[in-house]
Structures are given as structure tokens and as C-alpha cells.
Amino acid sequence: MITFTAPPSATTASTAEEDSTITSFSSLQTDIIEAHILPRLDGITLAATSCSSTTLRQVSSQDHLWYKTCHSTWPSTRSPSVCQVISTYPDGGPRKFFSHAFPLLEEDRSCSNLRPSSPLAPPPSELISAVDIHYEDKLIFSKVQETETVTGWFRCSPFRIDLLEPKDVIPTPIKHPDGDETCKYIFNYMTLSWILIDPIRLQAVNLSSHKPVTVQRHWLTGEVQMRFASILAVDRGHVQCGIVVTCAGSEEGEMMQIREICLEIEDMDGMHINGKGCLGILRRAMEGKKGKGRNRLQEGQRRYKEYLEMKKERQERKVRTEGTLDILCVAFGVSCFVAFWCFILFR
């Protein structure tokens, strides 16, 4: 008796091939994976790899891998003050710090992404800013600055952090603007990261949109102003954390120089918020939910455009309200005037 056996199907062959691939990858020594494969991954890919299997999770959770990831993503984190904060970070050290500092805040129109902090928790006595600017994937500026927040001057004055002194300039590879092409090039190839760290509570948040939301050139002076922004929801609407980078031409060559790098926070009416008010906003932002980290470029620009639309609608409502009040005031004045003359004529 002859028995015919069906040939293996394509699905069976494919499954066998996948099993062979999985077996061959699993057969790699842990040292090879840790020393030659995982260090080549960026933070997002490294985090995804840790979810693949128990072995990869154990290997990819090593602190030295995440220290390397943080330092390559943000060179400013090599500073001793920032390294000290990262080393004492709870629940994962540098891995936890990366999950706080990389993504944008998760958008929540109900403002629950900025839940009120405990009323007993005092505001931070110090803030650490870790700032990095890249142009065409090359680092052109990196600085760590500590800002005290306990003086009355800080709490009562408009919140502002300046990274450069008035006479400081930073050379850049950016050429003098030649029409709109240079501004478009800056818009596409300049990136900025501004990580604000609370060294007491060991919390951090990235306040930058990564790429500029606007690039404007002054028609008279030729200065180019780049704005990076993060929109935060608060109880009474939204606020803008705006990071302004101003470049101007140098007298010695064709390349431009950075003259100003500052962080400010303003409300929807364009009013700058004082230090005391900003401390509460920043504290809630650090405690808020973080996004997944993907598509942060488009997400940051989309939120800024929506913020401008909301700001425009708010201003239009304000104008209409003021116009209505003006009409009522005029009508009331006319009524009083008529009543007065009627009283004089018919008494």
C-alpha cells in the first residue's frame, strides 16, 4: 500500500523559518547582545526591545545602557549635577529619567494631565535646566543651569530663565538668511531640548517642541528668531512655555551667532506669569502623564497651531464683549442725560 504525503505548505515553511530565526537569536550569548546590539539602539527602540522577552527585558534594563542613551540624546546630562539626579532617580534610574524627559506631556482637554499637587508639598527650591541645541544633527550648544526659586524677587517677577549673558554669543554653522529658504532650512534642521528638573522630588519634564514651531526673520535687522513651545493645560485654559532662540549676523564672517536663549511662560492673553504661579504649573507638568514619545514633532506643532486658534477666538470674544459693554455704557449715559433734561424741563 502506497501512502501519499502532502508537501509542506508555505505557512509551515514560514513558521519553521521564523522558529529558526528566533532560535538563532535566542542562542546568541547575552554578552554579545548587551555589548554589540543594544548599545546601537535609540531610547524608543531600546524600550520596545525590552518588551520582547524576559531575557531581553533583563538585559536591556541595565543602567549603563540607559546612561549611554541619555548622554547621546542629551549631551548636557553628562554634567555632574544632572548625573547625580539621574543616579538617585527612583524605579530604574536613567531609564525612568528618559521616560520622563523624552516624550511630550499627554494631551488631555479635561486638564487632568495637570492634576493639582498635594497642598502640603512645598514648591521646589531649585530648578535645573539641561539644554541642548543641534543643527543638522550636530551639537552647537549644550548647557546646564541651576535656578533658585526661593527669593521674593523670583516669585514676584515674571518667570524667565536666560542661558546667555548679554554679551555672550554662540557661533553656529547657520548662514545669513537669503530669503525664506534659510528660514525653512532652519525650521527643518534645528532641534532643541530643554529638560527642566526638580532635584528634590526627582522629577523632570521636557518643555520643548523639539523642532521650531515658528521661524521669523526681522526685515530690518536681519535677526532670526526661532520659537520652540510646549502647550500646557491649566484650570482656566492653557499656557504657553515658550523657548526663544535669537540669532544675529556676525561682523567677522558669513555665519550667524546665537545671541539669546530664554524660557518664558505666558497665558492666553499674552501676559507673562510670575515665578510663584509658574512653579505650580511646572510642578503639575512634571507630575502629569507623559505620551508615548512617537510623532512628537507633528504633535508639538499641531498643539501650537490649536493654541493660536484658541487664543485668536479668545481675543475675538473679548473684543465683542468689550464692544457690548461700550454700547451699554453709551446707552446708559444717554439715558441719564435725557432723564436729567426731562427733570429740568418738566419739574
Sequence and secondary structure as in RCSB ss.txt:
>XXXX:A:sequence
MITFTAPPSATTASTAEEDSTITSFSSLQTDIIEAHILPRLDGITLAATSCSSTTLRQVSSQDHLWYKTCHSTWP
STRSPSVCQVISTYPDGGPRKFFSHAFPLLEEDRSCSNLRPSSPLAPPPSELISAVDIHYEDKLIFSKVQETETV
TGWFRCSPFRIDLLEPKDVIPTPIKHPDGDETCKYIFNYMTLSWILIDPIRLQAVNLSSHKPVTVQRHWLTGEVQ
MRFASILAVDRGHVQCGIVVTCAGSEEGEMMQIREICLEIEDMDGMHINGKGCLGILRRAMEGKKGKGRNRLQEG
QRRYKEYLEMKKERQERKVRTEGTLDILCVAFGVSCFVAFWCFILFR
>XXXX:A:secstr
         HHHHHHHHHHHHHHHHHTS HHHIIIIIGGGS HHHHHHHTTT HHHHHHHT HHHHHHHHHHH G
GGGSHHHHHHHHT TTTTHHHHHHHHSS B   TTSGGG    TTS   SEEEEEEEEEETTEEEEEEEEEEE  
SHHHHHSB EEE S TT  EEEEEE   THHHHHHHHHHEEEEEEEEETTTTEEEE   BS SEEEE TTT  EE
EEEEEEEEETTEEEEEEEEEEEEE SSSSEEEEEEEEEEEE TTS B BHHHHHHHHHHHHHS B  STTHHHHH
HHHHHHHHHHHHHHHHHHHHHHHHHHHHHHHHHHHHHHHHHHHHH  
